[in-house]
Amino acid sequence: FFRMSKYQGALERYLQDHPDFIQPPSRLHEMVNNFLKPGLEDLCVSRTTFKWGIPVPFDPRHVIYVWIDALANYITATGFPDDPARLADWWPADVHLVGKEIVRFHTITWPIILMALGLPLPGKVFGHGWLILEGGKMSKSKGNVIDPILLSQRYGVDAVRYYLLREIPFGADGVFTEEALWQRTNKDLANDFGNLLSRVLAMVERYFGGEIPAPESPGEDDRLLQETASSVVREFEELMDRLQFSGALTAVWRLVAHANRYVDQSAPWDLAKREDQRGRLGTVLYTLSEALRFISVMVGPFMPGTPPKMWAQMGIHGNSELQSWESLRTWGLLPPGTRVRRGDPIFPRLEWEDRTVEGGATAGVAAEGGARPAVNTSSGAPAASGVGHGAPGAGASGRELLSIDEFARLELKTALVLEASPVEGASKLLSVQLDAGGEERRVVAGIAGSYRPEDLVGKTVVLVANLKPAKIRGVVSEGMILAVGDENSISLLTVDRPSPPGGRVR
């Protein structure tokens, strides 16, 4: 037997002097109330009721209790007792990360073993929770196990990592749902984060020939974004030291959100129309590019595959001085003149049906030949009249009526036309770049017979935003612009008063 009881007082004093030793605090309370206060019993080091295990050298009938030999691995693997110099390099550990079901062994048995050996204790022990489903624990017998390989194939490893670390406060049990993963992927990663990168680099390419411009003296808005970046770095460090991963990611997304607001408030597309505002335009795009560099470094511990993709597009791949944590101590290290190379979206939007339906048809409107139309050229605009609130049925026209829930599946948004150009080899098609509020979309529309490209810029149109992308004449079209008329005379649906991009059409 190992005399655990001899060391109870020493452990209690240690916990009083080191209140952060057991994390999160709920685990500390559990260990103190359930095990220390009732009093520790001596621990049986050897067992005779089973044969597997390490035999006791002086009595082959006994095997060593697993929580003696397992815990000892932490120090025997790092040099104890024969290589004290190697042990000193590796021990004590800064933190043990363990499942909540084995916290007792790591916070009571293990510290007392170390005290008996005269060795230092680890810095802290953090007991993480379990991933469970809405119906309870995952179980092979229930057949409700989630395959992480399949999830990673569908969403990408970094998206899965982001969801688990952002959605679930570290230390608590977390309920996994694929719908929440899908929403986080589309909203946080595709819309807020990935689209910020695409928008900024697209404007650097469009307005400065693909080279990051030199900034002028910063204004108040620029300084506020810079201050947010610096404060997020400080907050991030503090939260990471406390293993509050969800909070650290929330802090980073505060910078992402501020950068997106800064884009809308600064309106670079308006500044670009005035030559006397070119210096201001350069300052805005430089400030956004530097904010993206800060974001790229901070997301690295959570999504290690994402920063290299960002750095390649930002033209700083291989420049370790701009990628280190120390580089975040100084704002403005990104060299003006750096050539950007905008590529594919780092987090493309995902359709719910595409992610969940196995081997069956997915929802969506398809045009003849498999490609959906990029603009509605029906004889009339979609109308709310005739849409019932009950079950679908046949209307007076003989067409099937939709329920209000079916209609609600359409995501209709206002979108501002930023630019338009002809599609090579297609006389009736225009390629239209849209600001859909926090994201840019490219749509191929069959309206060249009714609109010149320059006439479209500045118009606010209605976009069907949740259609599957389709490649039309080599151009990826990401939505549908609503219109009335036929191919010979088309009128776009617009709004009758100013409306910000991204407004929901109801």
Solvent accessible surface area in square Angstrom, and as a share of the most:
residue,aa,sasa,rsa
1,F,175,0.73
2,F,41,0.17
3,R,149,0.54
4,M,11,0.05
5,S,54,0.35
6,K,127,0.54
7,Y,41,0.16
8,Q,33,0.15
9,G,28,0.27
10,A,33,0.26
11,L,0,0.00
12,E,60,0.27
13,R,148,0.54
14,Y,49,0.19
15,L,14,0.07
16,Q,140,0.62
17,D,104,0.54
18,H,83,0.37
19,P,82,0.52
20,D,89,0.46
21,F,1,0.01
22,I,1,0.00
23,Q,30,0.13
24,P,23,0.15
25,P,76,0.48
26,S,66,0.42
27,R,26,0.10
28,L,29,0.15
29,H,106,0.47
30,E,68,0.30
31,M,3,0.01
32,V,39,0.23
33,N,79,0.41
34,N,87,0.44
35,F,57,0.24
36,L,3,0.01
37,K,145,0.62
38,P,96,0.60
39,G,35,0.33
40,L,24,0.12
41,E,149,0.67
42,D,60,0.31
43,L,30,0.15
44,C,41,0.25
45,V,46,0.26
46,S,25,0.16
47,R,68,0.25
48,T,73,0.43
49,T,123,0.72
50,F,58,0.24
51,K,168,0.71
52,W,163,0.57
53,G,38,0.36
54,I,92,0.46
55,P,82,0.52
56,V,13,0.07
57,P,123,0.78
58,F,180,0.75
59,D,25,0.13
60,P,117,0.74
61,R,170,0.62
62,H,49,0.22
63,V,8,0.05
64,I,36,0.19
65,Y,35,0.13
66,V,54,0.31
67,W,49,0.17
68,I,32,0.16
69,D,33,0.17
70,A,36,0.28
71,L,1,0.00
72,A,30,0.23
73,N,85,0.43
74,Y,77,0.29
75,I,3,0.02
76,T,68,0.39
77,A,65,0.51
78,T,24,0.14
79,G,9,0.09
80,F,55,0.23
81,P,91,0.57
82,D,131,0.68
83,D,59,0.31
84,P,97,0.61
85,A,74,0.57
86,R,107,0.39
87,L,18,0.09
88,A,75,0.58
89,D,119,0.61
90,W,161,0.56
91,W,19,0.07
92,P,63,0.40
93,A,27,0.21
94,D,122,0.63
95,V,50,0.29
96,H,11,0.05
97,L,95,0.47
98,V,10,0.05
99,G,10,0.10
100,K,50,0.21
101,E,104,0.47
102,I,46,0.24
103,V,1,0.00
104,R,112,0.41
105,F,37,0.16
106,H,4,0.02
107,T,0,0.00
108,I,4,0.02
109,T,8,0.04
110,W,0,0.00
111,P,0,0.00
112,I,0,0.00
113,I,23,0.12
114,L,0,0.00
115,M,44,0.20
116,A,46,0.36
117,L,83,0.41
118,G,65,0.63
119,L,32,0.16
120,P,69,0.43
121,L,21,0.11
122,P,1,0.00
123,G,47,0.46
124,K,43,0.18
125,V,1,0.01
126,F,6,0.03
127,G,0,0.00
128,H,65,0.29
129,G,13,0.12
130,W,87,0.31
131,L,76,0.38
132,I,39,0.20
133,L,27,0.13
134,E,144,0.65
135,G,76,0.73
136,G,26,0.25
137,K,115,0.49
138,M,55,0.25
139,S,31,0.20
140,K,183,0.78
141,S,108,0.70
142,K,132,0.56
143,G,65,0.63
144,N,38,0.20
145,V,79,0.46
146,I,52,0.26
147,D,72,0.38
148,P,84,0.53
149,I,115,0.58
150,L,73,0.36
151,L,13,0.07
152,S,28,0.18
153,Q,137,0.61
154,R,45,0.16
155,Y,16,0.06
156,G,29,0.28
157,V,86,0.50
158,D,18,0.09
159,A,1,0.01
160,V,13,0.08
161,R,89,0.33
162,Y,0,0.00
163,Y,0,0.00
164,L,54,0.27
165,L,43,0.21
166,R,36,0.13
167,E,60,0.27
168,I,18,0.09
169,P,83,0.52
170,F,57,0.24
171,G,4,0.04
172,A,50,0.39
173,D,63,0.33
174,G,5,0.05
175,V,72,0.41
176,F,11,0.04
177,T,32,0.19
178,E,41,0.18
179,E,94,0.42
180,A,19,0.15
181,L,0,0.00
182,W,58,0.20
183,Q,90,0.40
184,R,62,0.23
185,T,3,0.02
186,N,10,0.05
187,K,124,0.53
188,D,8,0.04
189,L,0,0.00
190,A,7,0.06
191,N,34,0.18
192,D,38,0.20
193,F,0,0.00
194,G,3,0.03
195,N,15,0.08
196,L,0,0.00
197,L,2,0.01
198,S,23,0.15
199,R,1,0.00
200,V,0,0.00
201,L,1,0.01
202,A,3,0.03
203,M,1,0.00
204,V,0,0.00
205,E,62,0.28
206,R,77,0.28
207,Y,38,0.15
208,F,38,0.16
209,G,52,0.50
210,G,3,0.03
211,E,72,0.32
212,I,2,0.01
213,P,13,0.08
214,A,66,0.51
215,P,57,0.36
216,E,104,0.47
217,S,100,0.65
218,P,65,0.41
219,G,27,0.26
220,E,105,0.47
221,D,59,0.31
222,D,3,0.01
223,R,104,0.38
224,L,79,0.39
225,L,0,0.00
226,Q,58,0.26
227,E,102,0.46
228,T,18,0.10
229,A,0,0.00
230,S,39,0.25
231,S,33,0.21
232,V,0,0.00
233,V,5,0.03
234,R,140,0.51
235,E,62,0.28
236,F,7,0.03
237,E,50,0.23
238,E,101,0.45
239,L,18,0.09
240,M,47,0.21
241,D,107,0.55
242,R,122,0.45
243,L,24,0.12
244,Q,78,0.35
245,F,29,0.12
246,S,19,0.12
247,G,25,0.24
248,A,0,0.00
249,L,0,0.00
250,T,67,0.39
251,A,3,0.02
252,V,0,0.00
253,W,17,0.06
254,R,104,0.38
255,L,0,0.00
256,V,1,0.00
257,A,43,0.33
258,H,29,0.13
259,A,0,0.00
260,N,18,0.09
261,R,122,0.44
262,Y,2,0.01
263,V,0,0.00
264,D,72,0.38
265,Q,124,0.55
266,S,17,0.11
267,A,19,0.15
268,P,0,0.00
269,W,31,0.11
270,D,68,0.35
271,L,26,0.13
272,A,39,0.31
273,K,140,0.59
274,R,134,0.49
275,E,142,0.64
276,D,101,0.52
277,Q,45,0.20
278,R,97,0.35
279,G,25,0.24
280,R,66,0.24
281,L,1,0.01
282,G,2,0.02
283,T,3,0.02
284,V,0,0.00
285,L,0,0.00
286,Y,9,0.04
287,T,8,0.05
288,L,1,0.01
289,S,1,0.00
290,E,0,0.00
291,A,1,0.00
292,L,1,0.00
293,R,0,0.00
294,F,1,0.00
295,I,0,0.00
296,S,0,0.00
297,V,13,0.07
298,M,0,0.00
299,V,0,0.00
300,G,19,0.18
301,P,72,0.45
302,F,4,0.02
303,M,0,0.00
304,P,73,0.46
305,G,35,0.34
306,T,3,0.02
307,P,6,0.04
308,P,55,0.34
309,K,111,0.47
310,M,0,0.00
311,W,32,0.11
312,A,46,0.36
313,Q,19,0.08
314,M,1,0.00
315,G,24,0.23
316,I,4,0.02
317,H,125,0.56
318,G,68,0.65
319,N,56,0.29
320,S,79,0.51
321,E,137,0.62
322,L,10,0.05
323,Q,35,0.16
324,S,46,0.30
325,W,69,0.24
326,E,115,0.51
327,S,7,0.04
328,L,7,0.04
329,R,130,0.47
330,T,69,0.40
331,W,52,0.18
332,G,34,0.33
333,L,70,0.35
334,L,1,0.00
335,P,59,0.37
336,P,70,0.44
337,G,41,0.39
338,T,20,0.12
339,R,119,0.44
340,V,6,0.03
341,R,146,0.53
342,R,100,0.37
343,G,39,0.38
344,D,120,0.62
345,P,73,0.46
346,I,17,0.09
347,F,19,0.08
348,P,78,0.49
349,R,74,0.27
350,L,29,0.14
351,E,31,0.14
352,W,86,0.30
353,E,38,0.17
354,D,47,0.25
355,R,49,0.18
356,T,41,0.24
357,V,63,0.36
358,E,121,0.54
359,G,92,0.89
360,G,43,0.41
361,A,99,0.77
362,T,51,0.30
363,A,39,0.30
364,G,59,0.56
365,V,90,0.52
366,A,76,0.59
367,A,33,0.26
368,E,175,0.78
369,G,83,0.80
370,G,62,0.60
371,A,37,0.28
372,R,10,0.04
373,P,55,0.35
374,A,7,0.06
375,V,6,0.04
376,N,29,0.15
377,T,58,0.34
378,S,52,0.34
379,S,115,0.74
380,G,39,0.37
381,A,40,0.31
382,P,71,0.45
383,A,65,0.50
384,A,80,0.62
385,S,97,0.63
386,G,57,0.55
387,V,33,0.19
388,G,32,0.31
389,H,151,0.67
390,G,50,0.48
391,A,95,0.74
392,P,63,0.40
393,G,32,0.31
394,A,85,0.66
395,G,18,0.17
396,A,121,0.94
397,S,90,0.58
398,G,61,0.59
399,R,186,0.68
400,E,129,0.58
401,L,64,0.32
402,L,83,0.42
403,S,17,0.11
404,I,72,0.37
405,D,107,0.55
406,E,69,0.31
407,F,53,0.22
408,A,61,0.47
409,R,138,0.50
410,L,67,0.33
411,E,36,0.16
412,L,14,0.07
413,K,27,0.12
414,T,7,0.04
415,A,0,0.00
416,L,35,0.17
417,V,2,0.01
418,L,24,0.12
419,E,56,0.25
420,A,18,0.14
421,S,49,0.31
422,P,96,0.61
423,V,8,0.05
424,E,166,0.74
425,G,65,0.63
426,A,13,0.10
427,S,107,0.69
428,K,114,0.48
429,L,34,0.17
430,L,4,0.02
431,S,8,0.05
432,V,1,0.00
433,Q,8,0.04
434,L,0,0.00
435,D,2,0.01
436,A,0,0.00
437,G,32,0.31
438,G,19,0.18
439,E,9,0.04
440,E,20,0.09
441,R,11,0.04
442,R,57,0.21
443,V,0,0.00
444,V,0,0.00
445,A,0,0.00
446,G,21,0.20
447,I,1,0.00
448,A,30,0.23
449,G,66,0.63
450,S,43,0.28
451,Y,42,0.16
452,R,148,0.54
453,P,30,0.19
454,E,110,0.49
455,D,58,0.30
456,L,1,0.00
457,V,63,0.36
458,G,44,0.43
459,K,70,0.29
460,T,23,0.14
461,V,0,0.00
462,V,12,0.07
463,L,0,0.00
464,V,7,0.04
465,A,2,0.02
466,N,43,0.22
467,L,16,0.08
468,K,80,0.34
469,P,80,0.50
470,A,18,0.14
471,K,138,0.58
472,I,30,0.15
473,R,150,0.55
474,G,60,0.57
475,V,41,0.24
476,V,71,0.41
477,S,0,0.00
478,E,48,0.22
479,G,0,0.00
480,M,20,0.09
481,I,1,0.01
482,L,9,0.04
483,A,0,0.00
484,V,43,0.25
485,G,24,0.23
486,D,77,0.40
487,E,100,0.45
488,N,126,0.64
489,S,77,0.50
490,I,9,0.05
491,S,59,0.38
492,L,16,0.08
493,L,50,0.25
494,T,71,0.41
495,V,54,0.31
496,D,134,0.69
497,R,174,0.64
498,P,138,0.87
499,S,35,0.22
500,P,101,0.63
501,P,41,0.26
502,G,25,0.24
503,G,26,0.25
504,R,119,0.43
505,V,47,0.27
506,R,236,0.86
